[in-house]
Structure formats: structure tokens, C-alpha cells
């Protein structure tokens, strides 16, 4: 488990992170969301002992990172896509990592296989694509078989297959009981991956808790309908207090109501539907919450 | 700590620049030995006495005298030792240049231990590099001394006598490089500073000799000359300066390496990565 309490970092006149408090639970993927420059990387670096906090504490499994013996055996951290030296091969980088951690060398080929780089193991990392470097960074973080994983923007540079692979991989890790904290500003991706989220803006925490609760609290899921009766659909939804927008060609976007209520309204009104898709409205929640970060501290529904 | 040292040794081994710099240094030593032996051979053939003076400048005096062979060896090691400084600098600065420092410090958050491992690994690689250069210089020196009717036996004897201090020179220059790299994380600036300091050394010595002669023996290059027991009269830059005893030169170089490392460690401990 990761516990952050009152974490603050000030660089001269810039308050990069301000009084952050949240918990990341084992067996769940927690998305750490914020715009560029919101303070995500600084926070992760403070958790990993690379940046000294101005005040507050960050502990992993109850201890400060710098006080943990053999930390790489407990915590895997990927802060940048370039943890590997470009002039060395992937295998050489992994062997150096294994030597410093004390991991058996067999684990190197095992992990390169796991992240799909075994065929490129002897290739210089400088010749790797960004996506391949991300995979290598992930493999290096897993060298010590850690129970906690902290990843900073791991989806950057990954192609759609890579992103799908990462999503499934992190979900699988969480099912193994590992604690996974992933920072990102790719909201659609996070909405498919995260169980919990911590949202920050300008160094302030604006929300934290289970993803469903946060989305529900802000406006629920987004539902897209294709119907021959869009006007009637809009009337029914708006009459019930929801939001409905006509998108043309029979398409209506509905939000602001629980999914179950929308389903019941459509059934009662006997509106014909050709197509219905749902997406969790993380983007809407994020935009609303980060619009005024100073005033919003309402969503602290951290799961216990 | 053993794991960290093993990791740092691997870092040296798996970096192409290590082999390029060591190979270049060895090739330079090879060329310098041949050049000096050829000059000696040509001068003798042209009528200068085997023990006579011919010309002025570095290593050109008293061919065949007891002081001449050490000065040739000193010259053949001196330039490769500049590469030793660069190797030491790269050992540290490449971590910052390619952002591998974050992984290194994540594995071992006690940064002083990381620096300690780098210093130990640099000692090992400094010895390896020194042995390579010394072996090549001796082999080439003996071979061409025989070919050009000089004294291969004396060349070999001098190579063996001076081997320990020459190796110490390589090791200490590697450590000074690590110290510079720890202090200056920007690789380009660190290399320019380190190499610049050593290459402008002769000019600096002459300048300082005029204004503050008591400082001259404590400069890195004059300290190295003292350590390697280069006769002052056989070395262009040493001819005007009095040198420390060999152990004093060694102590001065150890002092430089220690001072730079401590200053660098202080910086690294405080800095955010």
C-alpha cells in the first residue's frame, strides 16, 4: 500500500505539490490523473525518494522509500521511458539492473519474453521505438518482482496494440494482489484501466476514490443512443433531470443520470433504439473537477 | 555493496565508449613510444652520441641515459591518462545524460554507496586500462629498441620498475574523473573541464611558475610527474619546476580525487533527480 500524507513540494516561489493526501490500495489499479505540469511526476518522485518533500510524508508498505532495504525488491518504479542506456543492448541494461538488485539472471530473459522484447534483446536501446523503450522500462521495474508498481505515463508512445497490452498487463498484475499506481493524462485509457483514481490540478488534490463513485458523483456515465426518435429521447431525459444532446444522424448523447434510470426511462417511454453504447464519463468528471482546483476537495472517497 | 560494484563494473564493460577510449589510449601510447624511439634512433644515426643531448623539449635529451627511458614511458602514459579522466567522467555523467541515474538511485537510495561503488569499479578499470597501456608500451618499446639498436633490456626493466606508479597514475586519474563527473553532471561541460585542465596544464604551469611557483608542484600534472618519478630535466613542463617526492605526488592526486568526490557527494546527496 502507498500512503501519502500532507505531501508538499516547493521550488523557490513555485508550489509544485500542495498538501496531497491519498492512499493506493493493493489489488487495484489506481490512476493518478492530472494535466501536464499538474505535479504528477514530482509526487511520484517524492514517493520514490528521488525528490525530497518540503513537508509531508510518503510511505510504501509503511516505510519511507529511502529506508527500505533492497527497495527494488518491493517497489518497481518507471518514471521515464529512458531508464535504459541507449548505447547498451536491452539485455545488457537488464543484466546491469539484475546485478544491482540481486535478481537471478534467468529473470532477465523471462521478463524480456513477458514484455515481448526477447527477439530484440541484443539490439541497442537507442534503436528502439518509444513503445519498445516503455516496455523495457516496465521489464526493468519488474526485475525485483515487486509488490508495488509506480508508473509515470507508461502509455506514452505505445501503439493501440501496446496500449491494450499494457492495460491487460496492469489489470493482471492487480489481480495478483499488487499495488499499481499509474499516472496519466490519457483519460479514455484510464477509464478502462483504473479501479480508483486520484485527480490533481496545479499541485492540489481535487478528487480521489473509486472511479465509479467519482464519475457518478459528477454526472454518471455517458450513454450514446442511435434512435429514430431523437427529439422524444431528449425530452424524456431532460424531463428526468438528465442532460441530452442531439449529435445528428439520430445520435443522442445522454449524461447526468445513472445508467439504470436511463434504461428504465427508455423502456417506459417505449422509444425505439437501434444502438446503445456506454462510456464512463471520466473526461467530463476530470474537466469539471480541474476547472477550479482550489475550491474542489469534495471527492475524497478513498476505499478502505 | 558487492552487487552495486558488480553492476558498476558491468556498466563500464557494456559501454562502447569504454573500449573506444581504452583502445585509443593504447594506440596513442603505441605511437608515442615508436615516435620517441625513432627520434632517438635517427639522432644517433645522424651522429649524436647515445648519451649526448640533441635538441630541446620533452624527452629529447640524453638518449639512452637512465632518465630518458622513464621520460619516454611518462609521455606514452600521459596522454592515455587524460582518457582515464574522461572514462571516469563518463562513468558518472552518462547516468545523468541518459536518465539512468533515476533507476540507479531507485535500486540504491543511499547515494553515497552508489558513489563508493563507482569509485571501486573505477579502480578496477583503471588498473585494467593501465595494464593494457603498460603492456603495449613495453612490448612496442622492447621490439623497436631492438630493431633500432637501442637498449631493449633497459626499456623493459624501466617498464617493470615504473609499472606500479604508472598504474597508480591511471587509477588516480580515473578517480579524479569520477570526482569531476559527480560535481559537474553535464557530460560535455565535465569533459571539457577535465580535459581542458589537463591539456592546458603545461601553459598553466609556466604561468603559475612566474607568479606563484610554490603552487606548481601541487598541480595534477606535476603531481603525476612526481608520482611517476619523471626526471625534471627530461620533461619540458617539469624542467622549470621542482617536483614533490613520488609519494607526495601520489598523495596530492589522492587528495584531488577525494576532494572532488566529497564535494560531488555533497551535491548528489542534496540534489533532486
Interface residues (C-beta under 8 A of the other chain):
Chain A: X45 X48 X49 X50 X51 X52 X65 X66 X68 X71 X72 X75 X77 X79 X80 X82 X83 X84 X85 X86 X87 X88 X89 X92 X95 X96 X97 X99 X100 X101 X102 X140
Chain B: X3 X4 X6 X7 X10 X11 X14 X15 X16 X17 X94 X98 X99 X100 X102 X103 X104 X105 X106 X107 X108 X109 X110 X272 X273
